[in-house]
Amino acid sequence: MAQARVLVLATLITKAEETNYFLRCLHDHDVTGVPIDLSLDTGGKIVDGPDKLSAMNAAGLRASEAVSKALKEGVQAVIGLGGGTGGEIALKVLRDLPITLPKVLITTLPFDPRNAVADSSIILVPTLADICGLNATLREVLENVAALTAGLCKAQHELGSDTVKTSVGITSLGATEAAVGPLVARLKALGQESTVFHANGFGGAAFSRFIDLGAFNAIVDLTPHELTRLHIAGAHAPMPNRFSAGGDLPRVVLPGALNFVGLGEKSTLPGHYLSRDHYEHSGYFTHAKLTSAEMQIVAELLYKSLNQHKGDVTLIVPMGGFSHQDRPGGSIEDKCLRTVFLDTVGKNLHEKIKLRVLPQHIGEPEVTDAILAALPSIRRDSNV
């Protein structure tokens, strides 16, 4: 069996000692590491501002070209090793690689990683100590990543071979799990695989990328909650085609979790959100109910995106409640808010879009039945 081969991205001018140690660790696991230099070509000058950004972009471009060539020659994984500058350059290179190719970034983690890894499957390994000379802590981290890399190389399979057009893409949140769980189970019973994405402002980026890769035969956007994060409030990654990707695919859409905006820890929220009906979903997340005006905004955005799709589209509106706390006795239950949504979309949906209004809550079995009945490919293949 040929020895595994991986690429190691690092600024060799400043991280030579650490990179060489990592290469030796890889060798101990019968993995050949091929270094690719991310060093800035500044002639030894210290640069900042636009000059530094330009040099970083140039270094990233050179590295991307070298990586692209190496991938054609056979590479099992790509590893980045860097602090602030080197880590940022490596991250940009890694994000452009095939989504399922093993990718690891060993870094001091000088940034919020959520946007960076939202659609890339990059494994982040914090070094804890700075990458500034070898020490017991850093050696242990590098040794662990070498072992991890060897394992990734042994677990190789043909990229994308089991993802192309075999799955139904579904969006979810904890607030809609009562609907998503039974749907996934029903699809599985029918022999249909599902791929579920957390619509928390970051999962939607991966959802869109998988759609663009042709991974789905149908879409159930059960939780378009990211409309509230993108246009009302809440943290989110860039996802410009979150609601436009896959316009020719069969699509079933529900207003799952569209009745609230997902915010952070309660202690960090401004008073105007705390004055609304709200609840702590967990220690990290607080859900605050939308106003009628905000619901109208997201409803308009949703129907405008649906009207652009060319495929078979069904909008199901469960008037018994849009999320687990939007029901009688729930913390943010509001019948009027559901009516605002229905009135807004009902008057503006294109005639080609099927609209089904159900009296049940989104988590009820009748809603699951309606979703399955609206999926034409599932209906044909499984006689649902």
N, C-alpha and C positions, 0 to 999 in steps of 0.2 A: 504494500500500500504506500502510495506517494506521501511524503511528508506534507502536512498542512502548511499553507502559506497565508500570512496575514500582512496587512499594511499597518505601519505605525506612523501616525502623523504627529510631529513635534517640532518645536523651534530648536533645531540642533545647536545653534550658536549658544543659547542660554541653558538648554536642558540636555546637554550631551551626556553627562554622567548618569542622570536618571533614565534617559532613553536607553543607553547601553546596558544598564542593569536590567531593565525590563526585557530587552532583547535576549539577554542571557537567561532570564526566567522562562521566556517562551521556549528557548532552545532546550531547557531541561524537561519540557513537556513535549518534545519532538515537534515543535512548531517553528517554522522559519519566519522570522519577522523581517520585513523589508521597510527600512525607514524612508520617510518622505519629509523633506525639510519645509517647515512653515516660517522660517526666519524672514524678517523684513529686509528687503534689499535697499538699505538706506546709506550704504557706504560707511557704516560705523557711526553715523550721526544719530543723536537722540531727537526724535520728532514727535510732535503731538498735533492735535487738531486735524484739519483737513489733510495735511501731509501724511499723518499716521494712518488715517482711515484709507487713504489712497494706497499706501504701502501694504496695509492689511488686505485690501481687496485684490491687489496684484498677487500677493503671496497665496491667497485662497484660490485664485484662478490657476496659478501654476500647479498647485497641489491637486486641484480638481482634474486638470488635464492628465497629470501623472496617474491619479487613481483610475480615471476612465480607461486609460491604456492598460493598466495592470489588471483591471476587472476582466478585460477581454482575454487575458492570458491565464486566468484562473486564480481567484483569491477567495478564501473562505470567510474572511471577516476584515473589518477596518477598525482600528483602534486609534483614538485621539488622546494625546497626553499634553496638558497645558494648564497654565495659570490663567490670568485674566485675558491677555492678548492672544496667546497661543490657543487657549481654550475656546475663545470666540471664533478664531479662524477655523479651527478644527470642527467646531459645531456647524458652521455654515457648509463645510464640505460634506460632513456626515448627513446633513438634512437633505442634500440633493441626491443621495444614493437610493437604490431600490428599497422600497419600504420594508421588505422582509429580510434583507441582507443583514446579518449580525453586525451591529455597530455599538461600540463602547466608547464613552468619553470619561477619561480619568482627569478630574479637575478639582480645583479648590472651590468650585461652585460659586463664583462671584456674581450670580444673576439668579432671578426667579426662573426656575426650569420649566414651568408649566407651558408657556408659549413655545419654548424651544423644542419640547418633545411631544407636543400635542398630536402631531401627525407623522411622526418619524420613527417610532420604536427604538430610539436610542437608549441604551442602558447607561445611566449616569452612576459613576462611582466617585463619591466625594473623598478627597485625600485626607481630610481633617487637618493635617499639617500642610504648610505651603510646599510647593515643589521648588525647593531652594536648597539643594544639597541632600544627599542621602542620610537617612536616620532610621531608627528602628520602626517608627510608625509608617514612614513612606515605603520602606522595603517590604513591610508586611502587606500593604495595600497593593503594591506592584506584583508581589508573589501571588496574591489572591486573584488578581485580574488575569495573570498568566494562566492560572489553573482554570478560571472561568472561560477564557478564550479557547483553551484546548478542548473544553467540553462543548463549546459552541461549534467548533470545527467538526467534531465527531457527530454532531446532530444535524448535519446538512441534509437538505432535500431540495428538490428542484423548485426554484422560486416561483410562487404563484400557481403551481400545478394543482393545488387543491382549493384555490380560492376563486378561480375565474368563473363567473356566472353560475355559481352553484348555490348561492345563499340569498336569503331575504335580509336586507339591511333594515334594522329597527332602531329607533331612538328611545331612550329610557331615562328615568331618574328614580330615586327612591320614592318620590311622590307619585309615580305612576307604575311602580313595581307590581301592584295588584292587577294591573292590566297586562303588563309585559310578560310576567312569569307564565300565566296560563296560555298566552298566545304562543310563546316559544314551545311550551309543552305540546300544544295541539299541532303545531307545525312539525315537530319532531315525530309525533305519532303518525303523521302523514308522509313521513320520509323526507321532509324538507328541512334543511339546515338553516339556522338563523345566525346572524352576527349582530350583536347588540352594542350600541354606542351610548355612552353617558353624555347626555345633552346638557352639560354643566358649564358651557362656555369654552370648553377645550376639546371634548370628545367630538363635537361637530366638525372640527377641522379634519380629524381622521376619517370621519364618516364621508365627508366630501371627497377626500383623496381616494378612498376605496371605490366610491362611485365612479370617479374619473378613470380608475384602473379597470373598470368593467367587472367588478367582483360580485355584482348582484344581478339577480333575475327579476327582482321586484323590491320596492321600498315601502315600509310602513313607518312613516314619520309620525309616530304616535305621540312624540314629545317635542314639539317645536319650541320648547321653552327658551331656546337661545335667541329667539326674537326679542325677548325682554332684556337679555343681557347685552345684545348688540345695540338696541335702540332705546332702552329705558335706563338701565343701570346694571352693574355687576361686572366682575372680571371676565375677560374672554380673550381668546387667541384670534388672530386674523383668520377669517373664513368667508371671503367675499362670495363664494359660490355655494354656501351652505344650503340655500333654498332654491338654487337654480340648477345644480348638478343633476345629471341623469334625467333630463327633461323628457326623454322618449321612453323611459321605463314605466311599467305599471306602478301606480303610486296610490297608497291609501294614507290619508292624513287625518289626524284628530287633534283637538286643541289641548292635549295633555300638558299639564303644568303651565298653561299659558295664563293662568289667573293670578300668578304671583311673580315677583322678581327675586331671584336667588342672590342673597348678599352674604357678607362675611360674619365674623363673630359679633354678637349683639352689642358688646361693649364698644365696638368701633363704628357703629352706625350713627348717622346724623339723626337729629330729633324728628325730622319730617317723615322718616320711615318708621320710627318707633311709635309715632302717634297713630299709625294705621293699625288695623288688625294684622298681627304677625305671630310667628312662633319660631322657636329654636329647633331646627331640624336635627342639629347635632351641635357639639361644642364649637364647631368651625363655621356653621352655616345657619343663617336666619332667613326665613321666607316672609316677605311682606306683600300683602295683597295689593294688586293693581287698583288704580282708580278707574272710573268709567272712561275717562278721557284716554288713559294709557291703554286700556283694553281696546278701544276703538283704533288706536294707532297700530297695535300689533295685528289686529284683525284685518286692517287695510293692507298692511305689508304682506300678510299671509295670502289673502285672496289675489293680490296683484302677482305674487310669485306663482301661484297655482294657475292663474289664467295664461301664463306663458308656456306651460308645459304642453308638449305635443302628444304624450302618451296617455294611456287610460288613467284617469284621475277620479278618485272618490273622496269626498270630505264627509266624515262621520262626526256628528255633534251629539255627545251624550249629555243631555240636559239635566241629568241627575247629579252631575259634578265632574269637574275637570282634573281633580287631583285628590290624594287621600285625605286631605283636610278640607276639601270642598265638598262636604256632605253634611246632612243634618247633625248638629253638634260639633262640627269641625271648627278649627280655630279661625279659618278664613272662608267659611261657607258663605256664598253670595249668589242667590238665584238671579238677581238683577244683572250682575256682571256677565253671567252666561247669556242672558238675553241680549245684552249689548253686542256680544260677539256674534250671535246668530243673526241679529238684525243687520249688522254691518256686512257680513259675508253673504247673507241670503240675497241682498239687493244687488250685489255686484259680481257674483261668480259668473264666469262664462257659461253659456248654456251647455257646452260640451262636458262640463264637470258634473258628476253625479253628487247630489247632496242628500244625505240620509240623516234625519233627526230622530234620535232615540230618547225615550224618557229615562233610561237607566243611567246609573253612575258608570264612569269609564272603566271601573274594575269589575263590572258585572259580566256574567257569561254571555248575555245577549250581545254585548258589544264585541266580544271575541268572535262570536258567530258572524256578526256583520262584517268584521274585518276579513275573515277567511272567505266569505261569500263575495267580497269585492275584489279579491285577487284573481284575475282571470287565469293566470298560468296554474295556480294551485287548484282552481276549480276544475280545469280541464284534466289535469293529471291525477286528481284525487277524488273527483266526483263529489266535492264538498257542496 
